[in-house]
C-alpha cells in the first residue's frame, strides 16, 4: 500500500510571485528544521512560511466529494436521506496511533478499527 505524506497549512506571509496571500491554504511537504520558521515546500521547491497552529497532515481518505481529508478538518456524516450530522475535528491520537475524529462523546471515527469504518463510510463523510 502506498501512502501519501503531505500537509496543508495557512500561509503566514504573502507570496506575490506564486499568487499566495497570507492565510491562504498551501499544500506540500512540511519542513521545520533548517528554516527560520516552519515552512511548506510546494511546486518546484518553492517554500513559504506557515502558521504552525494550522498545520495538518493528509489522512489518506477522501470525502464523498473526492476532497482530501486533513488533520484539523471538521467533518459531517451525511446519511442517505440527505440529513447531515457533525462528526468532529480530525486529530492525531497517540493512544490509537491513528487519526481520529471524535464526536464529543468519545466515539472515534478513524481510530483503531475505525480506519476500516472510515474507508467504508467515506462516501457519507463531507469536509466543512
C-alpha positions as CSV (number, residue, x, y, z in Angstrom):
1,X,0.0,0.0,0.0
2,X,1.3,3.4,-1.0
3,X,0.7,6.2,1.5
4,X,0.9,9.9,0.5
5,X,2.6,12.0,3.1
6,X,1.6,15.6,2.6
7,X,0.4,18.6,4.7
8,X,-1.6,21.7,4.5
9,X,-1.4,25.0,6.5
10,X,-2.3,28.6,6.2
11,X,0.4,30.9,4.8
12,X,1.9,33.3,7.3
13,X,3.1,35.7,4.7
14,X,2.2,37.0,1.2
15,X,4.0,35.4,-1.8
16,X,3.3,37.7,-4.8
17,X,5.4,35.5,-7.2
18,X,3.2,32.4,-6.6
19,X,-0.1,34.4,-6.0
20,X,-0.4,33.2,-2.4
21,X,-1.9,35.6,0.2
22,X,-1.4,35.5,3.9
23,X,-4.0,33.0,5.4
24,X,-4.4,31.1,2.0
25,X,-4.2,27.3,2.4
26,X,-0.9,25.9,1.0
27,X,-0.2,22.2,0.3
28,X,3.0,20.2,0.2
29,X,5.8,18.9,2.3
30,X,6.3,20.3,5.9
31,X,9.8,21.5,6.9
32,X,10.7,22.8,10.3
33,X,14.5,22.3,10.8
34,X,16.9,24.4,8.8
35,X,14.4,27.2,8.2
36,X,13.9,30.4,10.0
37,X,10.3,29.5,10.5
38,X,8.1,26.4,9.8
39,X,7.5,26.1,6.0
40,X,5.6,24.2,3.4
41,X,7.6,23.3,0.3
42,X,5.4,23.2,-2.8
43,X,5.6,23.2,-6.6
44,X,9.2,23.0,-7.9
45,X,10.8,23.5,-4.5
46,X,9.3,26.9,-3.5
47,X,8.7,27.3,0.2
48,X,6.5,29.6,2.2
49,X,6.3,30.4,5.9
50,X,3.2,28.9,7.5
51,X,1.2,29.4,10.7
52,X,2.2,26.3,12.7
53,X,-1.1,26.3,14.5
54,X,-3.0,25.5,11.2
55,X,-0.7,22.6,10.1
56,X,-2.5,19.4,9.3
57,X,-1.4,16.1,7.7
58,X,-3.4,14.3,4.9
59,X,-5.1,11.3,6.5
60,X,-5.2,9.3,3.1
61,X,-9.0,9.3,3.0
62,X,-11.2,11.3,0.5
63,X,-14.6,12.6,1.4
64,X,-17.8,11.9,-0.5
65,X,-16.9,14.7,-3.0
66,X,-13.4,13.4,-3.6
67,X,-11.8,16.1,-1.3
68,X,-8.8,15.2,0.7
69,X,-9.3,15.0,4.4
70,X,-6.6,16.6,6.6
71,X,-5.9,16.8,10.3
72,X,-7.9,19.8,11.6
73,X,-10.8,19.3,9.2
74,X,-14.3,19.4,10.6
75,X,-16.4,16.5,9.3
76,X,-20.1,15.8,8.7
77,X,-21.7,12.5,8.3
78,X,-24.4,12.7,5.5
79,X,-27.0,9.9,5.6
80,X,-28.9,8.5,2.6
81,X,-31.9,10.7,3.4
82,X,-29.9,13.9,2.9
83,X,-29.6,14.8,6.6
84,X,-26.1,15.6,8.0
85,X,-24.6,15.3,11.4
86,X,-21.4,16.7,12.8
87,X,-18.7,14.1,13.5
88,X,-15.9,16.2,14.9
89,X,-12.5,17.5,14.1
90,X,-9.8,15.2,12.7
91,X,-6.8,14.9,15.0
92,X,-3.9,12.6,15.8
93,X,-4.5,10.2,18.8
94,X,-1.4,8.8,20.4
95,X,-3.5,6.1,22.2
96,X,-4.9,4.7,18.9
97,X,-1.7,5.6,16.9
98,X,-4.1,6.9,14.2
99,X,-6.0,9.9,13.1
100,X,-9.4,10.2,14.8
101,X,-12.5,12.3,14.5
102,X,-14.2,12.4,17.9
103,X,-17.9,13.2,18.1
104,X,-17.6,14.7,21.6
105,X,-18.9,11.5,23.2
106,X,-15.7,9.7,22.8
107,X,-16.6,7.8,19.6
108,X,-13.6,7.7,17.2
109,X,-14.3,7.5,13.5
110,X,-10.8,6.7,12.3
111,X,-9.0,5.3,15.3
112,X,-8.2,1.6,15.9
113,X,-10.8,-0.4,13.9
114,X,-12.3,2.9,12.9
115,X,-9.9,3.1,10.0
116,X,-12.0,0.4,8.3
117,X,-15.2,2.3,9.1
118,X,-13.7,5.5,7.6
119,X,-13.0,3.8,4.3
120,X,-16.4,2.2,4.3
121,X,-18.3,5.3,5.2
122,X,-16.1,7.8,3.2
123,X,-19.0,8.1,0.7
124,X,-21.0,9.6,3.5
125,X,-18.4,11.9,5.0
126,X,-18.0,15.5,4.0
127,X,-15.5,18.1,5.0
128,X,-16.5,21.6,6.1
